[in-house]
């Protein structure tokens, strides 16, 4: 159960971090 839950969680965290970084980058670029 831990294996199936840990993979998607890290994926979500990774995607969320990337989105946040992209938003910050675009905001600073303006």
C-alpha positions as CSV (number, residue, x, y, z in Angstrom):
1,X,0.0,0.0,0.0
2,X,2.8,2.4,0.8
3,X,4.5,1.8,-2.6
4,X,1.4,2.6,-4.6
5,X,0.7,5.7,-2.5
6,X,4.2,7.2,-2.4
7,X,4.7,7.3,-6.1
8,X,1.6,9.5,-7.0
9,X,2.3,11.7,-4.0
10,X,5.8,12.5,-5.1
11,X,4.5,13.1,-8.6
12,X,1.9,15.5,-7.3
13,X,4.5,17.4,-5.2
14,X,6.9,17.5,-8.2
15,X,4.2,18.9,-10.5
16,X,3.0,21.4,-8.0
17,X,6.5,22.6,-7.3
18,X,7.1,23.0,-11.1
19,X,3.9,24.9,-11.6
20,X,4.7,27.2,-8.7
21,X,8.2,27.9,-10.0
22,X,6.8,28.5,-13.5
23,X,4.3,31.0,-12.1
24,X,6.9,32.8,-10.1
25,X,9.2,33.0,-13.1
26,X,6.5,34.4,-15.4
27,X,5.5,36.9,-12.6
28,X,9.1,38.1,-12.2
29,X,9.6,38.2,-16.0
30,X,6.7,40.7,-16.3
